[in-house]
Amino acid sequence: MNGMSDVRLTLHSQELEAAQGRAMSAPAGDRWSLFWHRRHTRKALLNLTREQLQDIGLTAEQARQEGLKPFWRD
């Protein structure tokens, strides 16, 4: 990864953690929204090309591992 990708991924992961913390203390409907978002984005990772993965700083193996995680897991 280059420096810019590292910064983007770090900031994005911090945003996701903050959103998840809010969602887990929120009503059940908000939790389902979080689960749906995870499912949707993880499945999208499985369809990215090698070039697209390179742009976001992930290897095909990293994308596969994340994409195959169940929606209820962090």
Buried (B, 14 or more C-beta within 10 A) or exposed (E): EEEEBEEBBEEEEEEBEEBBEEBEEEEEEBBEEBBEBBBEEBEEBEEBEEEEBBEBBBEBEEBEEBBEEEBEEE
